[in-house]
Amino acid sequence: MKSFECKVQSFQGLHAQSAMRLTREAQKYSSVIIAVYKERRANVKNVMELMGLKAGKGAEIVFAAEGEDEEQAAEGLRELCQRFL
């Protein structure tokens, strides 16, 4: 399992557009990818679950990928987080 932490920098928090970008990226991989914020967990391949985290500015979200392409998945999502969150 590969995991990383991402701090939300956007004043809008994890909004629909950034959640959709993350979901599209996650769907490229066969690995199971989850996001955890506080006590909430979300399947990153499901945009509604991801938005359900209700992560605002300053939130620290932990992403974890597990599967055959977990390293590529984690790296792809990490790059998106740095650019869009």
Secondary structure, DSSP 8 states (H G I E B T S, - for coil): -EEEEEE--STT-S-HHHHHHHHHHHTTSSSEEEEEETTEEEETT-HHHHHTT---TT-EEEEEEESTTHHHHHHHHHHHHHHH-
